[in-house]
Amino acid sequence: MKPGSIDISVRFVVAFVIFAWAAVAPLGCAKKQAGVTQRVTEVEYRKGSPLNIKTKGSVLVIAMPGTSVRVEATFFASSDKRYQATAIKTRYEDDGSLTIKPRWPEGGRLSGESCDLRIEVPGANGVTVLTKSGSVLVQGLSGRADLTTTKGQISVKTHMGSVFVKTTSGRVDIAGVKGAVEAQSETGTIVIRNVTGSVVAKTDERIEVSVADQSTGPVELSSKIGPIELETGVRFKGSMSVQTGEGNLTLPNAGPRVTKQGLSATLKYRSGGGASTINTEKGDITVRVRGG
């Protein structure tokens, strides 16, 4: 080999390394997926105004100190061009409620596109959420809560008011509600803790309910193939009908008067309350009295 010359095989290896680096370098430098980014807006807070939220995606609504309503939207658009045409739409309606929803380009949202919403509000006297394919979490609010998703988990924490939730497929977790609760999930476990008012829970799966000490009931719990557990306080009132099509009954030794017959039973609590029912087609039923 002459001085200063490079063997052809060496030149080939160098060229290949440069080509390979050029091919993968853009991947390492990418900062975000095209069409996925966030928008943030703030709107005047009007005390006592209900919230009305609609989207396809996850929704988080949480009480936070402040003087405005902060909305953070994460858009999953099919292209950067479409993202550039998106916006967060907020408007106070004639009834005083604040409507929050994403605004998509002309023609509306395309298949596969979605928008997650995170909303921080000093307070709200009522909240309505309607979403598709996304989880819902509401925490620290008051008033009536109506929460619906077609596919996703629903959680409610520390709420002052009645709660009504529905999901076609997803778990339901509710805790610390001063008011009545109605929860429905076609295929998901329902867990309800520390609720002062009446409780209605319906699902194909497992149900766990523990009402607050001051709760007098009643409850209506229904499952197709899941077990059901209920824990009441000593102030619970009325009668209770318990029945399973196939399973075991575990009933309290103290508190209500119990009359058991096969796979069904009747429980008599303190007088003056409503009628409670617990039914499952295939599953065990357990009823306990806290402190009893």
Buried (B, 14 or more C-beta within 10 A) or exposed (E): EEEEEEEEEEEEEEEEEEEEEEEEEEEEEEEEEEBEBEBEBBBEBEEEBBBBBBBBBBBBBBBEEEEEBBBBBBBBBBEEEBBEEBBBBBEEEEEEBBBBBBBBBEEEBEEEBBBBBBBBBBBBBBBBBBBBEBBBBBBBBBBBBBBBBBBBBBBBBBBBBBBBBBBBBBBBBBBBBBBBBBBBBBBBBBBBBBBBBBBBBBBBBBBBBBBBEEBBBBBBBBBBBBBBBBBBBBBBBBBBEBBBEEBEBEBBEEBBEBEEEEBBBBBEBBEEBBEBBBBBBEBBBBBBBBEB
